Amino acid sequence: MRRKTIITVGGGDAEIKIYTIKRKDGYPSFQCAWYELGQRKTKTFASVDAAKLFAQQTLSSCRHELPAADPVTQRDFELMRSCEARAKRFGLNMVSAFEEWSDAKLGMKGGSVLDAVRFYNAHHLGLPTKLFTDAADDFTAAKEAAGISQAYRRSLRHYLTWLKRDFGPLPIADITTPQVDAWLRAANGNHTTKNNLRRIFVTLFKWSRDCGYLPQDRKTAPERAMTFSGAEPAPAIFTPDEMKKVLAACPANLLPHIVIGAFSGIRAAEIERLDWSEILWDRGYIEIKAAKAKTKARRLVPLLPNLRAWLEPLRKAEGSVCCLPNVHFRLNYLGKKAGVGWRQNALRHSFASYRLAEIQDAAKVALEMGNTPDKLFRHYRELVTPDAAKEWFAILPPPQLT
């Protein structure tokens, strides 16, 4: 393409030249060219009249808005160049820098940006940026590597799925107590579910603090969050007749899990870790070692006569007592097969209820179960009768098993 000057509009420092451009298709176009704040600019038109009109309007606007001889304009221009240079140090231009400042002021509802910077430095300085979802995944992996039970693993993954859905993309250090409170209030479920969610929250954030993702010198946001209260539902238990149906339908490989849970009250996760060598036949106890106990405290659980009768035919010198995959699904299937349904933690709840009714000593039962007397007395007092307790602990294996 070839071009030549056809007209100049204006003069001196304020002029616009219009060029005729010969295009390859044979049609001409008309290009305005001028300088604005030291930068060359162009604009192309299909007709010369349109180009002239644009040139006249542009020059008129410049003469009204930026008089060349006005010393204030020169001062403002130098100020603008200084601001542009400062913004460029952070990879911004002056417009984007102002927009960022304006957005910050709006987000703070007019508060001081410097105060926000001081707050940020106090809470984040030196901390790595760790997203909630990444911290949750690392936390889960660490717990699984530490050997948590299958039941706790399922519970952890279930609750963390809820939390990651809404907090996943947020930096964990940016999550505040009001956010946690609002989320817990809106969460589906009763007070027990919400307190379980809060507990997972607290455990995750404490672990993150230990890893250096959160400040070391203060409580975490979930620790300061509210707890929920409400009427405690009566624990689900089996009747003696229901337990007889469950035992009649129980496969041999699941039987130790059922009878130990029903007649000793040992937690399901502790049963999964139990070894035959930890059943002290001569002393009449089952030893729950500290490393395998939920409370990290060793305890001795009585090997009651009917439990001994069930376990004797299955007795081994060592090895896992009952560590089956997918125990949760096996128990649900067993409950359906027996025609009574399965109830979460019903074996432990049943033992606590019948044992307390039998011996009337909350402190002793709490010690056997690794629990607190207050909680035991609050949940299980007068839940069953002494006669039902006698029937429960009189459940014995059929002759063919012994």
C-alpha positions as CSV (number, residue, x, y, z in Angstrom):
1,M,0.0,0.0,0.0
2,R,1.1,3.6,-0.7
3,R,0.1,6.7,1.1
4,K,0.6,10.5,0.7
5,T,-0.3,13.5,2.8
6,I,-3.4,15.2,1.5
7,I,-4.3,17.7,4.3
8,T,-3.1,19.0,7.7
9,V,-5.7,20.1,10.2
10,G,-4.5,22.5,12.9
11,G,-0.9,23.5,13.3
12,G,2.1,23.6,15.6
13,D,1.9,21.2,18.5
14,A,-1.8,20.6,17.8
15,E,-2.2,19.3,14.3
16,I,-3.6,16.2,12.7
17,K,-2.5,14.9,9.4
18,I,-4.8,13.0,7.1
19,Y,-3.2,10.5,4.7
20,T,-4.7,8.8,1.6
21,I,-4.1,5.1,1.7
22,K,-4.1,3.1,-1.5
23,R,-5.3,-0.4,-0.7
24,K,-4.7,-3.5,-2.7
25,D,-8.4,-3.8,-3.6
26,G,-8.2,-0.4,-5.3
27,Y,-10.4,1.4,-2.8
28,P,-8.9,4.4,-0.9
29,S,-9.2,5.0,2.9
30,F,-8.2,8.0,4.9
31,Q,-6.1,7.8,8.0
32,C,-5.8,10.5,10.7
33,A,-2.5,10.6,12.5
34,W,-1.5,12.7,15.5
35,Y,0.5,12.7,18.8
36,E,-1.1,12.7,22.2
37,L,1.0,12.8,25.4
38,G,4.0,11.8,23.4
39,Q,2.4,8.7,21.7
40,R,1.5,8.5,18.0
41,K,-2.2,7.6,17.4
42,T,-4.1,6.8,14.2
43,K,-7.7,6.3,13.1
44,T,-8.9,5.3,9.6
45,F,-12.1,6.3,7.8
46,A,-13.8,5.4,4.6
47,S,-14.3,9.0,3.4
48,V,-12.2,12.1,3.6
49,D,-15.1,14.2,5.0
50,A,-15.4,11.8,7.9
51,A,-11.7,12.1,8.6
52,K,-11.8,15.9,8.5
53,L,-14.7,16.0,10.9
54,F,-12.9,13.7,13.3
55,A,-9.7,15.8,13.1
56,Q,-11.6,19.1,13.8
57,Q,-13.5,17.6,16.7
58,T,-10.4,16.1,18.3
59,L,-8.4,19.3,18.0
60,S,-11.3,21.3,19.5
61,S,-11.6,19.0,22.4
62,C,-7.8,19.1,23.1
63,R,-7.8,22.9,23.0
64,H,-10.6,23.1,25.5
65,E,-9.3,20.5,27.9
66,L,-5.6,20.7,27.8
67,P,-4.4,24.2,26.9
68,A,-0.8,23.9,25.7
69,A,0.4,27.0,27.4
70,D,-1.3,26.4,30.8
71,P,1.5,25.6,33.3
72,V,-0.9,23.6,35.5
73,T,-1.4,21.1,32.6
74,Q,2.4,20.6,32.4
75,R,2.5,20.0,36.2
76,D,-0.4,17.5,36.0
77,F,1.3,15.7,33.1
78,E,4.5,15.3,35.1
79,L,2.5,14.1,38.1
80,M,0.8,11.6,35.9
81,R,4.1,10.3,34.5
82,S,5.4,9.9,38.1
83,C,2.3,7.9,39.1
84,E,2.5,5.8,36.0
85,A,6.2,5.0,36.8
86,R,5.3,3.9,40.4
87,A,2.4,1.7,39.2
88,K,4.7,0.1,36.6
89,R,7.0,-1.2,39.4
90,F,4.2,-3.6,40.4
91,G,3.3,-4.5,36.8
92,L,0.3,-2.1,36.6
93,N,-0.6,1.0,34.8
94,M,-2.1,4.0,36.5
95,V,-5.7,3.2,35.6
96,S,-5.5,-0.4,36.9
97,A,-3.6,0.7,40.0
98,F,-6.4,3.3,40.8
99,E,-9.1,0.6,40.1
100,E,-7.4,-1.7,42.6
101,W,-7.3,1.0,45.2
102,S,-10.9,1.9,44.5
103,D,-12.1,-1.7,44.8
104,A,-10.2,-2.0,48.1
105,K,-11.9,1.1,49.5
106,L,-15.3,-0.2,48.4
107,G,-14.7,-3.6,50.0
108,M,-13.7,-2.0,53.2
109,K,-16.7,0.4,53.1
110,G,-14.4,3.4,53.2
111,G,-11.9,2.1,55.8
112,S,-8.2,2.7,55.7
113,V,-6.2,0.6,53.2
114,L,-3.2,1.0,55.5
115,D,-5.2,-0.5,58.4
116,A,-6.1,-3.4,56.2
117,V,-2.4,-3.9,55.3
118,R,-1.5,-3.9,59.0
119,F,-4.2,-6.5,59.8
120,Y,-3.1,-8.7,56.9
121,N,0.6,-8.5,58.0
122,A,-0.4,-9.4,61.5
123,H,-2.3,-12.5,60.4
124,H,-0.5,-13.6,57.3
125,L,3.1,-12.4,57.3
126,G,5.4,-15.3,56.8
127,L,2.6,-17.8,56.3
128,P,2.4,-19.9,53.1
129,T,-0.7,-19.5,51.0
130,K,-2.6,-22.8,51.6
131,L,-6.0,-23.3,50.1
132,F,-8.6,-25.0,52.4
133,T,-9.1,-27.9,50.0
134,D,-5.3,-28.6,49.8
135,A,-5.0,-28.4,53.6
136,A,-8.0,-30.8,54.0
137,D,-6.5,-33.3,51.6
138,D,-3.1,-33.2,53.3
139,F,-4.8,-33.5,56.7
140,T,-6.7,-36.6,55.5
141,A,-3.6,-38.2,54.1
142,A,-1.7,-37.6,57.3
143,K,-4.5,-39.1,59.4
144,E,-4.7,-42.2,57.2
145,A,-0.9,-42.6,57.3
146,A,-1.2,-42.5,61.1
147,G,-3.5,-45.6,61.0
148,I,-6.9,-44.2,61.8
149,S,-9.8,-46.7,61.8
150,Q,-12.0,-47.4,58.8
151,A,-14.9,-45.9,60.7
152,Y,-13.1,-42.6,61.4
153,R,-11.8,-42.5,57.8
154,R,-15.3,-42.7,56.5
155,S,-16.6,-40.1,58.9
156,L,-13.7,-37.8,58.1
157,R,-14.1,-38.0,54.4
158,H,-17.9,-37.5,54.7
159,Y,-17.7,-34.3,56.8
160,L,-14.7,-32.9,54.9
161,T,-16.7,-33.2,51.6
162,W,-19.2,-30.8,53.1
163,L,-16.6,-28.3,54.2
164,K,-14.5,-28.4,50.9
165,R,-17.7,-27.8,48.9
166,D,-18.0,-24.2,50.4
167,F,-14.5,-23.4,51.7
168,G,-12.4,-25.2,49.2
169,P,-11.0,-22.3,47.1
170,L,-10.4,-20.0,50.1
171,P,-6.9,-19.6,51.7
172,I,-7.3,-21.3,55.1
173,A,-5.7,-18.3,56.9
174,D,-8.4,-16.0,55.5
175,I,-11.3,-18.0,57.0
176,T,-12.9,-16.1,60.0
177,T,-14.9,-17.1,63.0
178,P,-18.1,-15.3,61.7
179,Q,-17.8,-17.3,58.5
180,V,-17.6,-20.6,60.4
181,D,-20.5,-19.6,62.7
182,A,-22.7,-18.7,59.7
183,W,-21.8,-21.9,57.9
184,L,-22.6,-24.1,60.9
185,R,-25.9,-22.4,61.5
186,A,-27.0,-22.9,57.9
187,A,-25.7,-26.6,57.7
188,N,-28.3,-29.3,57.5
189,G,-28.7,-31.6,60.5
190,N,-29.4,-31.4,64.2
191,H,-27.1,-30.1,67.0
192,T,-25.1,-33.3,67.1
193,T,-24.3,-33.1,63.4
194,K,-23.3,-29.5,63.7
195,N,-21.1,-30.1,66.7
196,N,-19.5,-33.0,64.7
197,L,-18.8,-30.6,61.8
198,R,-17.3,-28.0,64.2
199,R,-15.1,-30.7,65.8
200,I,-13.7,-31.7,62.4
201,F,-13.2,-28.0,61.6
202,V,-11.3,-27.5,64.9
203,T,-9.1,-30.6,64.4
204,L,-8.2,-29.6,60.8
205,F,-7.3,-26.1,61.8
206,K,-5.2,-27.2,64.8
207,W,-3.3,-29.5,62.5
208,S,-2.9,-26.7,60.0
209,R,-1.6,-24.5,62.8
210,D,1.0,-27.1,63.8
211,C,2.0,-27.3,60.1
212,G,2.7,-23.6,60.0
213,Y,-0.3,-22.6,57.8
214,L,-1.9,-20.5,60.6
215,P,-0.5,-18.2,63.3
216,Q,1.0,-20.1,66.2
217,D,0.1,-17.6,68.9
218,R,-3.7,-17.6,68.9
219,K,-6.8,-19.8,68.8
220,T,-8.0,-20.8,65.3
221,A,-11.3,-19.5,63.9
222,P,-13.3,-22.7,64.5
223,E,-12.1,-22.9,68.1
224,R,-13.8,-19.6,68.7
225,A,-16.9,-20.7,66.9
226,M,-20.2,-21.5,68.7
227,T,-21.3,-24.9,69.8
228,F,-24.9,-26.2,69.6
229,S,-27.1,-27.7,72.2
230,G,-30.4,-29.6,72.1
231,A,-32.3,-32.5,73.6
232,E,-30.1,-35.6,73.5
233,P,-31.9,-38.5,71.8
234,A,-32.0,-41.9,73.7
235,P,-29.2,-44.1,72.3
236,A,-30.4,-46.9,70.0
237,I,-30.0,-50.3,71.5
238,F,-30.9,-53.9,70.8
239,T,-33.3,-55.9,73.0
240,P,-32.2,-59.4,74.1
241,D,-34.5,-61.0,71.6
242,E,-33.2,-58.9,68.7
243,M,-29.6,-59.7,69.7
244,K,-30.4,-63.5,69.6
245,K,-31.7,-63.0,66.0
246,V,-28.6,-61.1,65.0
247,L,-26.3,-63.8,66.5
248,A,-28.3,-66.5,64.7
249,A,-27.8,-64.8,61.4
250,C,-24.2,-63.8,61.9
251,P,-21.5,-65.4,59.7
252,A,-18.5,-66.9,61.6
253,N,-16.0,-64.3,60.4
254,L,-18.1,-61.5,61.8
255,L,-19.1,-63.2,65.0
256,P,-16.1,-61.9,67.2
257,H,-16.9,-58.3,66.3
258,I,-20.6,-58.8,67.3
259,V,-20.1,-60.5,70.6
260,I,-17.2,-58.4,71.8
261,G,-19.2,-55.2,71.0
262,A,-22.4,-56.5,72.6
263,F,-20.9,-58.1,75.7
264,S,-17.9,-55.8,76.5
265,G,-18.8,-52.4,75.0
266,I,-15.5,-52.0,73.2
267,R,-15.6,-49.5,70.4
268,A,-15.9,-50.8,66.8
269,A,-12.6,-49.1,65.9
270,E,-10.8,-50.7,68.9
271,I,-12.2,-54.1,68.0
272,E,-10.7,-53.8,64.5
273,R,-7.3,-53.2,66.1
274,L,-7.6,-56.0,68.7
275,D,-5.3,-59.0,68.6
276,W,-6.1,-62.4,70.1
277,S,-2.9,-62.1,72.3
278,E,-4.6,-59.1,74.0
279,I,-7.4,-61.3,75.4
280,L,-6.0,-62.3,78.8
281,W,-7.9,-65.5,79.3
282,D,-6.2,-66.4,82.6
283,R,-6.8,-63.0,84.2
284,G,-10.4,-62.6,82.8
285,Y,-9.8,-59.3,80.9
286,I,-9.4,-57.9,77.4
287,E,-6.5,-55.4,77.3
288,I,-7.0,-52.3,75.2
289,K,-3.6,-50.9,74.7
290,A,-3.0,-47.1,74.8
291,A,-1.9,-47.1,71.2
292,K,-5.1,-48.7,70.1
293,A,-7.5,-46.8,72.4
294,K,-9.5,-43.8,71.2
295,T,-8.6,-42.0,74.4
296,K,-4.9,-43.0,74.2
297,A,-5.2,-44.6,77.7
298,R,-4.8,-48.3,78.4
299,R,-7.7,-50.0,80.1
300,L,-8.8,-53.5,81.0
301,V,-12.3,-54.7,80.0
302,P,-13.8,-57.6,81.9
303,L,-14.1,-60.8,80.0
304,L,-17.7,-61.6,81.2
305,P,-18.8,-65.3,81.3
306,N,-21.1,-65.2,78.3
307,L,-18.5,-63.4,76.2
308,R,-15.9,-66.0,77.2
309,A,-18.3,-68.7,76.1
310,W,-18.8,-67.2,72.7
311,L,-15.0,-66.6,72.1
312,E,-13.6,-69.8,73.5
313,P,-14.4,-71.9,70.4
314,L,-12.8,-69.2,68.1
315,R,-9.7,-68.8,70.3
316,K,-6.3,-68.3,68.7
317,A,-2.9,-67.5,70.2
318,E,-2.4,-64.4,68.1
319,G,-3.5,-62.5,65.1
320,S,-6.3,-60.1,64.3
321,V,-9.5,-60.9,66.1
322,C,-11.8,-59.3,63.5
323,C,-10.4,-57.0,60.9
324,L,-12.6,-57.3,57.9
325,P,-13.0,-54.9,55.0
326,N,-16.2,-52.9,54.7
327,V,-17.4,-53.8,58.2
328,H,-20.0,-51.0,58.0
329,F,-21.7,-52.6,55.0
330,R,-21.5,-56.1,56.5
331,L,-23.2,-54.9,59.7
332,N,-26.0,-53.2,57.7
333,Y,-26.5,-56.4,55.7
334,L,-26.5,-58.5,58.9
335,G,-29.2,-56.3,60.4
336,K,-31.4,-56.7,57.3
337,K,-30.8,-60.5,57.3
338,A,-31.8,-60.8,60.9
339,G,-34.9,-58.7,60.3
340,V,-34.1,-56.1,63.0
341,G,-32.2,-53.5,61.0
342,W,-28.9,-52.1,62.1
343,R,-28.4,-49.1,64.4
344,Q,-25.2,-47.1,64.6
345,N,-23.1,-47.9,67.7
346,A,-26.0,-50.0,69.0
347,L,-23.6,-52.8,70.3
348,R,-21.7,-50.3,72.6
349,H,-24.9,-48.5,73.6
350,S,-26.6,-51.8,74.4
351,F,-23.7,-53.0,76.6
352,A,-23.6,-49.7,78.5
353,S,-27.3,-49.8,79.2
354,Y,-27.5,-53.4,80.3
355,R,-24.2,-53.3,82.3
356,L,-25.3,-50.1,84.2
357,A,-28.7,-51.7,85.0
358,E,-26.9,-54.9,86.2
359,I,-24.3,-53.4,88.5
360,Q,-25.6,-49.9,89.2
361,D,-22.2,-48.4,89.3
362,A,-21.7,-45.6,86.6
363,A,-18.0,-45.0,87.6
364,K,-17.1,-48.7,87.1
365,V,-18.9,-49.0,83.8
366,A,-17.3,-45.8,82.6
367,L,-13.9,-47.1,83.5
368,E,-14.5,-50.4,81.6
369,M,-15.7,-48.5,78.5
370,G,-13.1,-45.7,78.5
371,N,-15.8,-43.1,79.1
372,T,-16.7,-40.5,81.7
373,P,-19.2,-41.3,84.5
374,D,-21.1,-38.1,83.8
375,K,-21.8,-38.9,80.2
376,L,-22.6,-42.6,81.0
377,F,-25.0,-41.7,83.8
378,R,-26.7,-39.0,81.7
379,H,-27.3,-41.3,78.7
380,Y,-27.9,-44.7,80.1
381,R,-29.6,-44.3,83.5
382,E,-32.8,-46.3,83.7
383,L,-32.8,-47.0,80.0
384,V,-33.4,-50.8,80.6
385,T,-34.5,-52.8,83.6
386,P,-32.3,-55.2,85.7
387,D,-34.3,-58.1,84.5
388,A,-33.6,-57.2,80.9
389,A,-29.9,-56.9,81.9
390,K,-29.9,-60.5,83.3
391,E,-31.4,-61.8,80.1
392,W,-28.8,-59.9,78.0
393,F,-25.8,-61.3,79.8
394,A,-27.4,-64.8,79.8
395,I,-27.3,-65.0,76.0
396,L,-25.0,-68.0,75.3
397,P,-23.8,-69.7,72.1
398,P,-25.7,-72.7,70.7
399,P,-24.3,-76.2,71.6
400,Q,-22.9,-76.8,68.2
401,L,-20.6,-73.7,68.5
402,T,-19.3,-74.8,71.9
